[in-house]
């Protein structure tokens, strides 16, 4: 699995419009081949900063062109990093006891 971590900085006073437009973009991203899940989170400390996490199968190349529909809300280009799973045991999330 590959995890795409996208940091988005939204223009001042654009948070509500961005979140409304996100609903359509979410459907586009979720429908892309290889997308295994995604979530968008808002920063507690910086109200205009969002973190988008997308799980992709290792065979797919994350295509984030679907974010273009949100571009008008961005203060600057998103920061995108891709992380590969370490080990071969498959994906497992640890849960507290």
KOLZA-359317 format. One record per residue: residue number from 1; residue in one letter; x, y, z of N, C-alpha, C, O, CB in turn. Coordinates in nm, 2 decimals. Each point is the difference from the previous one (the first is absolute). Glycine has a CB too. Example, Ala and Ser with C-alpha at 12.3 -4.5 7.8 and 13.67 -1.06 7.14 Angstrom:
// residues 2
<atom 1,'A',<1.32,-0.57,0.78>,<-0.09,0.12,0.00>,<0.09,0.12,0.00>,<0.10,0.00,0.07>,<-0.29,-0.12,0.05>>
<atom 2,'S',<0.15,0.23,-0.19>,<0.09,0.11,0.00>,<-0.08,0.11,0.08>,<0.05,0.11,0.01>,<0.07,-0.17,-0.23>>
//
This chain:
// residues 97
<atom 1,'X',<0.08,-0.12,0.00>,<-0.08,0.12,0.00>,<0.09,0.12,0.00>,<0.11,0.01,0.06>,<-0.29,-0.13,0.06>>
<atom 2,'X',<0.13,0.23,-0.18>,<0.06,0.13,0.00>,<-0.10,0.09,0.06>,<-0.12,0.00,-0.03>,<0.26,-0.05,-0.18>>
<atom 3,'X',<-0.08,0.14,0.30>,<-0.08,0.10,0.06>,<0.04,0.14,-0.06>,<0.12,0.04,0.01>,<-0.15,-0.18,0.21>>
<atom 4,'X',<-0.06,0.21,-0.28>,<0.02,0.14,-0.04>,<-0.04,0.09,0.11>,<-0.12,-0.01,0.05>,<0.09,-0.05,-0.30>>
<atom 5,'X',<0.12,0.15,0.29>,<-0.03,0.09,0.11>,<0.00,0.14,-0.07>,<0.11,0.04,-0.05>,<-0.01,-0.19,0.24>>
<atom 6,'X',<-0.21,0.22,-0.19>,<-0.01,0.13,-0.07>,<-0.04,0.10,0.10>,<-0.10,0.00,0.06>,<0.03,-0.11,-0.28>>
<atom 7,'X',<0.16,0.21,0.23>,<-0.03,0.12,0.09>,<-0.06,0.11,-0.08>,<0.07,0.04,-0.10>,<0.12,-0.11,0.26>>
<atom 8,'X',<-0.30,0.12,-0.13>,<-0.07,0.10,-0.07>,<-0.02,0.12,0.09>,<-0.04,0.00,0.11>,<-0.08,-0.17,-0.25>>
<atom 9,'X',<0.16,0.29,0.08>,<-0.02,0.13,0.07>,<-0.11,0.07,-0.07>,<0.03,0.04,-0.12>,<0.22,-0.03,0.20>>
<atom 10,'X',<-0.36,0.02,-0.02>,<-0.11,0.06,-0.07>,<0.00,0.15,0.03>,<0.04,0.05,0.10>,<-0.18,-0.26,-0.07>>
<atom 11,'X',<0.10,0.29,-0.13>,<0.00,0.14,0.01>,<-0.09,0.05,0.11>,<-0.10,-0.07,0.04>,<0.14,0.09,-0.28>>
<atom 12,'X',<-0.01,0.09,0.30>,<-0.08,0.06,0.11>,<-0.15,0.01,-0.04>,<-0.03,0.05,-0.11>,<0.24,0.08,0.19>>
<atom 13,'X',<-0.29,-0.17,0.01>,<-0.15,0.01,-0.01>,<-0.05,-0.09,-0.11>,<-0.11,0.02,-0.05>,<0.12,0.21,0.13>>
<atom 14,'X',<0.06,-0.34,-0.12>,<-0.04,-0.09,-0.11>,<-0.03,-0.14,0.06>,<-0.03,-0.09,-0.08>,<0.17,0.22,-0.08>>
<atom 15,'X',<-0.13,-0.15,0.29>,<-0.01,-0.13,0.06>,<-0.14,-0.06,-0.03>,<0.00,-0.12,-0.04>,<0.16,0.19,0.22>>
<atom 16,'X',<-0.27,0.00,-0.16>,<-0.13,-0.06,-0.03>,<-0.02,-0.04,-0.14>,<-0.05,-0.10,-0.04>,<-0.04,0.24,0.23>>
<atom 17,'X',<0.13,-0.05,-0.28>,<-0.01,-0.03,-0.15>,<0.09,-0.12,-0.04>,<-0.05,-0.08,-0.07>,<0.00,0.33,0.03>>
<atom 18,'X',<0.17,-0.25,0.10>,<0.09,-0.11,-0.03>,<-0.06,-0.13,0.05>,<0.00,-0.10,-0.08>,<0.19,0.25,0.10>>
<atom 19,'X',<-0.25,-0.16,0.10>,<-0.06,-0.12,0.05>,<-0.12,-0.04,-0.08>,<-0.02,-0.12,-0.01>,<0.11,0.18,0.24>>
<atom 20,'X',<-0.17,0.03,-0.28>,<-0.11,-0.03,-0.08>,<0.05,-0.06,-0.13>,<-0.06,-0.10,-0.05>,<-0.08,0.28,0.15>>
<atom 21,'X',<0.24,-0.12,-0.17>,<0.05,-0.05,-0.12>,<0.07,-0.13,0.02>,<0.01,-0.08,-0.10>,<0.01,0.31,0.01>>
<atom 22,'X',<0.03,-0.26,0.20>,<0.07,-0.12,0.03>,<-0.08,-0.12,-0.02>,<0.05,-0.11,-0.05>,<0.08,0.23,0.22>>
<atom 23,'X',<-0.26,-0.11,-0.15>,<-0.09,-0.12,-0.01>,<0.00,-0.06,-0.14>,<0.00,-0.12,-0.02>,<-0.15,0.22,0.19>>
<atom 24,'X',<0.15,-0.01,-0.27>,<0.01,-0.05,-0.14>,<0.14,-0.06,-0.03>,<0.01,-0.10,-0.06>,<-0.18,0.27,-0.01>>
<atom 25,'X',<0.27,-0.10,0.11>,<0.14,-0.05,-0.02>,<0.02,-0.13,0.07>,<0.07,-0.09,-0.05>,<0.01,0.33,0.03>>
<atom 26,'X',<-0.14,-0.26,0.14>,<0.02,-0.12,0.07>,<-0.06,-0.12,-0.08>,<0.06,-0.11,-0.01>,<-0.08,0.24,0.23>>
<atom 27,'X',<-0.09,-0.11,-0.28>,<-0.06,-0.11,-0.09>,<0.09,-0.03,-0.11>,<0.02,-0.11,-0.04>,<-0.25,0.19,0.11>>
<atom 28,'X',<0.29,0.03,-0.14>,<0.09,-0.03,-0.11>,<0.12,-0.08,0.04>,<0.04,-0.09,-0.06>,<-0.12,0.31,-0.04>>
<atom 29,'X',<0.15,-0.18,0.21>,<0.11,-0.07,0.05>,<-0.03,-0.14,0.04>,<0.07,-0.10,-0.03>,<0.02,0.31,0.11>>
<atom 30,'X',<-0.20,-0.23,-0.01>,<-0.04,-0.13,0.05>,<-0.03,-0.10,-0.12>,<0.02,-0.12,0.01>,<-0.11,0.22,0.19>>
<atom 31,'X',<0.05,-0.04,-0.32>,<-0.02,-0.09,-0.11>,<0.12,-0.03,-0.09>,<-0.01,-0.07,-0.09>,<-0.21,0.17,0.09>>
<atom 32,'X',<0.33,-0.04,0.04>,<0.12,-0.03,-0.08>,<0.05,-0.14,0.02>,<0.00,-0.05,0.11>,<0.06,0.29,-0.10>>
<atom 33,'X',<-0.01,-0.31,-0.11>,<0.06,-0.13,0.01>,<0.11,0.00,0.10>,<0.09,0.08,0.00>,<-0.15,-0.14,-0.23>>
<atom 34,'X',<0.05,-0.04,0.33>,<0.11,-0.01,0.10>,<-0.03,0.07,0.12>,<0.07,-0.02,0.10>,<0.08,-0.01,-0.28>>
<atom 35,'X',<-0.25,0.12,0.19>,<-0.02,0.08,0.12>,<-0.07,-0.10,0.10>,<-0.11,-0.06,-0.03>,<0.09,0.28,-0.10>>
<atom 36,'X',<0.08,-0.24,0.25>,<-0.05,-0.09,0.10>,<-0.07,0.07,0.11>,<-0.06,-0.06,0.09>,<0.25,-0.09,-0.15>>
<atom 37,'X',<-0.18,0.28,0.07>,<-0.06,0.08,0.10>,<0.06,0.14,0.01>,<0.12,0.02,-0.04>,<-0.17,-0.23,0.17>>
<atom 38,'X',<-0.02,0.30,-0.08>,<0.05,0.14,0.02>,<-0.07,0.07,0.11>,<-0.11,-0.04,0.04>,<0.16,0.05,-0.28>>
<atom 39,'X',<0.02,0.09,0.30>,<-0.06,0.08,0.10>,<0.06,0.14,0.00>,<0.11,0.02,-0.04>,<-0.16,-0.23,0.18>>
<atom 40,'X',<-0.04,0.31,-0.11>,<0.05,0.14,0.01>,<-0.02,0.04,0.14>,<-0.10,-0.02,0.06>,<0.04,0.07,-0.30>>
<atom 41,'X',<0.17,0.01,0.29>,<-0.01,0.05,0.14>,<0.04,0.15,0.01>,<0.09,0.04,-0.08>,<-0.04,-0.27,0.16>>
<atom 42,'X',<-0.11,0.30,0.01>,<0.03,0.14,0.02>,<0.09,0.02,0.12>,<-0.02,-0.07,0.10>,<-0.20,0.14,-0.21>>
<atom 43,'X',<0.32,0.01,0.10>,<0.09,0.03,0.11>,<-0.08,0.06,0.12>,<-0.08,0.09,-0.02>,<0.28,-0.07,-0.14>>
<atom 44,'X',<-0.16,-0.06,0.28>,<-0.06,0.07,0.12>,<0.07,0.13,0.02>,<-0.07,0.09,0.06>,<0.01,-0.31,0.04>>
<atom 45,'X',<0.18,0.23,-0.13>,<0.08,0.12,0.03>,<-0.01,0.11,-0.11>,<0.01,0.12,0.02>,<0.14,-0.26,0.11>>
<atom 46,'X',<-0.16,0.09,-0.26>,<-0.01,0.09,-0.11>,<-0.12,-0.02,-0.09>,<-0.01,-0.10,-0.07>,<0.26,0.11,0.07>>
<atom 47,'X',<-0.35,0.07,0.02>,<-0.14,-0.03,-0.05>,<0.00,-0.01,-0.16>,<-0.09,-0.05,-0.05>,<0.00,0.17,0.25>>
<atom 48,'X',<0.19,-0.06,-0.26>,<0.01,-0.01,-0.15>,<0.08,-0.11,-0.05>,<0.02,-0.01,-0.13>,<-0.05,0.25,0.13>>
<atom 49,'X',<0.09,-0.32,0.08>,<0.08,-0.11,-0.04>,<-0.07,-0.14,0.01>,<-0.06,-0.02,0.10>,<0.26,0.15,-0.03>>
<atom 50,'X',<-0.19,-0.20,-0.18>,<-0.06,-0.13,0.00>,<0.10,-0.11,-0.04>,<0.10,0.03,-0.06>,<-0.32,0.08,-0.01>>
<atom 51,'X',<0.19,-0.23,0.11>,<0.09,-0.12,-0.03>,<-0.09,-0.10,-0.07>,<-0.10,-0.05,0.05>,<0.25,0.09,0.14>>
<atom 52,'X',<-0.11,-0.07,-0.31>,<-0.07,-0.11,-0.08>,<0.09,-0.12,0.00>,<0.11,0.00,-0.05>,<-0.23,0.18,-0.10>>
<atom 53,'X',<0.06,-0.29,0.19>,<0.07,-0.13,0.00>,<-0.07,-0.09,-0.10>,<-0.12,-0.02,0.01>,<0.20,0.05,0.23>>
<atom 54,'X',<-0.01,-0.09,-0.33>,<-0.05,-0.09,-0.10>,<0.08,-0.13,0.00>,<0.12,0.00,-0.02>,<-0.21,0.19,-0.12>>
<atom 55,'X',<0.02,-0.31,0.16>,<0.06,-0.13,-0.01>,<-0.01,-0.05,-0.15>,<-0.11,0.00,-0.05>,<0.06,-0.05,0.30>>
<atom 56,'X',<0.16,0.01,-0.31>,<0.00,-0.05,-0.13>,<0.06,-0.14,0.00>,<0.09,-0.03,0.08>,<-0.07,0.26,-0.18>>
<atom 57,'X',<-0.06,-0.31,0.00>,<0.06,-0.13,-0.01>,<0.14,0.03,-0.06>,<0.02,0.10,-0.07>,<-0.24,-0.23,0.03>>
<atom 58,'X',<0.31,0.04,0.07>,<0.14,0.02,-0.04>,<0.01,0.00,-0.16>,<0.10,0.06,-0.05>,<-0.02,-0.17,0.26>>
<atom 59,'X',<-0.17,0.05,-0.28>,<0.01,0.00,-0.14>,<-0.05,0.12,-0.07>,<0.03,0.03,-0.11>,<-0.07,-0.27,0.12>>
<atom 60,'X',<-0.03,0.33,0.07>,<-0.05,0.12,-0.06>,<0.08,0.12,0.02>,<0.08,0.01,0.10>,<-0.30,-0.10,-0.07>>
<atom 61,'X',<0.22,0.18,-0.12>,<0.07,0.13,0.01>,<-0.10,0.10,0.05>,<-0.10,0.03,-0.08>,<0.27,-0.09,-0.10>>
<atom 62,'X',<-0.16,0.12,0.29>,<-0.09,0.10,0.05>,<-0.02,0.11,-0.10>,<0.10,0.07,-0.03>,<-0.04,-0.13,0.26>>
<atom 63,'X',<-0.17,0.08,-0.29>,<-0.03,0.11,-0.09>,<-0.09,0.10,0.07>,<-0.12,-0.02,0.03>,<0.14,-0.13,-0.23>>
<atom 64,'X',<0.04,0.26,0.24>,<-0.07,0.10,0.08>,<-0.05,0.12,-0.09>,<-0.02,0.11,0.06>,<0.16,-0.17,0.14>>
<atom 65,'X',<-0.16,0.03,-0.32>,<-0.06,0.11,-0.09>,<-0.14,0.04,0.04>,<-0.05,0.10,-0.03>,<0.19,-0.19,-0.16>>
<atom 66,'X',<-0.20,-0.01,0.26>,<-0.14,0.03,0.05>,<0.00,0.12,0.10>,<-0.10,0.06,0.02>,<0.04,-0.30,-0.05>>
<atom 67,'X',<0.18,0.28,0.08>,<0.00,0.11,0.10>,<-0.01,0.13,-0.08>,<-0.01,0.11,0.06>,<0.15,-0.24,0.10>>
<atom 68,'X',<-0.12,0.13,-0.29>,<-0.01,0.13,-0.08>,<-0.13,0.07,0.02>,<0.00,0.13,-0.01>,<0.15,-0.23,-0.16>>
<atom 69,'X',<-0.26,0.03,0.20>,<-0.12,0.07,0.02>,<-0.01,0.08,0.13>,<-0.08,0.09,0.01>,<-0.02,-0.27,-0.14>>
<atom 70,'X',<0.20,0.16,0.22>,<0.01,0.07,0.12>,<0.10,0.11,0.00>,<0.02,0.08,0.09>,<-0.09,-0.29,0.03>>
<atom 71,'X',<0.15,0.22,-0.23>,<0.11,0.09,-0.01>,<-0.03,0.14,0.04>,<0.09,0.07,0.06>,<0.00,-0.22,-0.24>>
<atom 72,'X',<-0.20,0.20,0.14>,<-0.04,0.14,0.03>,<0.00,0.03,0.15>,<0.01,0.12,0.04>,<-0.14,-0.12,-0.25>>
<atom 73,'X',<0.12,-0.10,0.29>,<-0.01,0.02,0.15>,<0.14,0.00,0.06>,<0.02,0.04,0.12>,<-0.24,-0.15,-0.12>>
<atom 74,'X',<0.32,0.06,-0.07>,<0.14,-0.02,0.06>,<0.07,0.14,0.00>,<0.00,0.07,-0.09>,<0.01,-0.31,0.01>>
<atom 75,'X',<0.06,0.26,0.19>,<0.09,0.11,0.01>,<0.13,-0.02,-0.08>,<0.05,0.10,-0.05>,<-0.14,-0.05,0.28>>
<atom 76,'X',<0.13,-0.17,-0.24>,<0.12,-0.04,-0.08>,<-0.02,-0.15,-0.04>,<-0.09,-0.07,0.05>,<0.24,0.24,0.07>>
<atom 77,'X',<-0.06,-0.22,-0.20>,<-0.01,-0.14,-0.05>,<0.01,-0.09,0.12>,<0.08,0.02,0.09>,<0.02,0.04,-0.31>>
<atom 78,'X',<-0.18,-0.17,0.22>,<0.01,-0.09,0.11>,<0.14,-0.07,0.01>,<0.07,-0.02,-0.10>,<-0.32,-0.02,0.08>>
<atom 79,'X',<0.29,0.01,0.14>,<0.12,-0.08,0.03>,<-0.04,-0.15,0.00>,<-0.09,-0.04,0.07>,<0.20,0.23,0.06>>
<atom 80,'X',<-0.05,-0.27,-0.22>,<-0.04,-0.14,-0.02>,<0.12,-0.09,0.03>,<0.11,0.02,-0.06>,<-0.29,0.05,-0.11>>
<atom 81,'X',<0.16,-0.17,0.25>,<0.11,-0.10,0.03>,<-0.07,-0.13,-0.01>,<-0.11,-0.02,0.04>,<0.25,0.17,0.11>>
<atom 82,'X',<-0.06,-0.25,-0.20>,<-0.05,-0.14,-0.01>,<0.08,-0.08,0.09>,<0.13,0.00,0.00>,<-0.21,0.03,-0.24>>
<atom 83,'X',<0.02,-0.12,0.32>,<0.07,-0.09,0.09>,<-0.04,-0.14,-0.04>,<-0.12,-0.04,-0.02>,<0.12,0.21,0.21>>
<atom 84,'X',<0.10,-0.26,-0.19>,<-0.02,-0.14,-0.03>,<0.00,-0.07,0.13>,<0.08,0.03,0.10>,<0.03,-0.01,-0.32>>
<atom 85,'X',<-0.19,-0.13,0.23>,<0.00,-0.09,0.11>,<0.13,-0.07,0.03>,<0.07,-0.04,-0.10>,<-0.32,0.01,0.06>>
<atom 86,'X',<0.29,0.02,0.16>,<0.12,-0.06,0.04>,<-0.03,-0.15,0.04>,<-0.09,-0.02,0.07>,<0.20,0.24,0.00>>
<atom 87,'X',<-0.03,-0.31,-0.12>,<-0.03,-0.14,0.03>,<-0.09,-0.06,-0.10>,<-0.05,0.06,-0.09>,<0.08,-0.02,0.33>>
<atom 88,'X',<-0.04,-0.17,-0.23>,<-0.08,-0.08,-0.10>,<-0.12,-0.07,0.07>,<-0.07,-0.08,-0.07>,<0.27,0.05,-0.07>>
<atom 89,'X',<-0.23,0.07,0.26>,<-0.11,-0.07,0.07>,<-0.14,0.05,-0.03>,<-0.10,-0.04,0.06>,<0.26,0.00,0.12>>
<atom 90,'X',<-0.17,0.14,-0.27>,<-0.13,0.05,-0.02>,<-0.03,0.12,0.09>,<0.07,0.03,0.09>,<-0.15,-0.25,-0.17>>
<atom 91,'X',<-0.03,0.28,0.05>,<-0.04,0.12,0.08>,<-0.07,-0.04,0.12>,<-0.10,-0.08,0.00>,<0.08,0.21,-0.21>>
<atom 92,'X',<0.06,-0.08,0.32>,<-0.06,-0.02,0.13>,<0.01,0.12,0.09>,<0.11,0.06,0.01>,<-0.06,-0.31,-0.03>>
<atom 93,'X',<-0.16,0.29,0.07>,<0.00,0.12,0.09>,<0.00,-0.05,0.15>,<-0.08,-0.08,0.03>,<-0.04,0.23,-0.21>>
<atom 94,'X',<0.21,-0.09,0.26>,<0.00,-0.04,0.14>,<-0.11,0.07,0.07>,<-0.03,0.12,-0.03>,<0.28,-0.16,0.02>>
<atom 95,'X',<-0.31,-0.03,0.10>,<-0.11,0.06,0.08>,<0.04,-0.01,0.15>,<0.06,-0.10,0.04>,<-0.24,0.04,-0.21>>
<atom 96,'X',<0.15,0.17,0.25>,<0.03,-0.01,0.14>,<-0.08,-0.11,0.07>,<-0.11,-0.03,-0.05>,<0.17,0.27,0.05>>
<atom 97,'X',<0.00,-0.30,0.10>,<-0.08,-0.11,0.07>,<-0.12,0.06,0.08>,<-0.07,-0.08,0.06>,<0.29,-0.05,-0.04>>
//
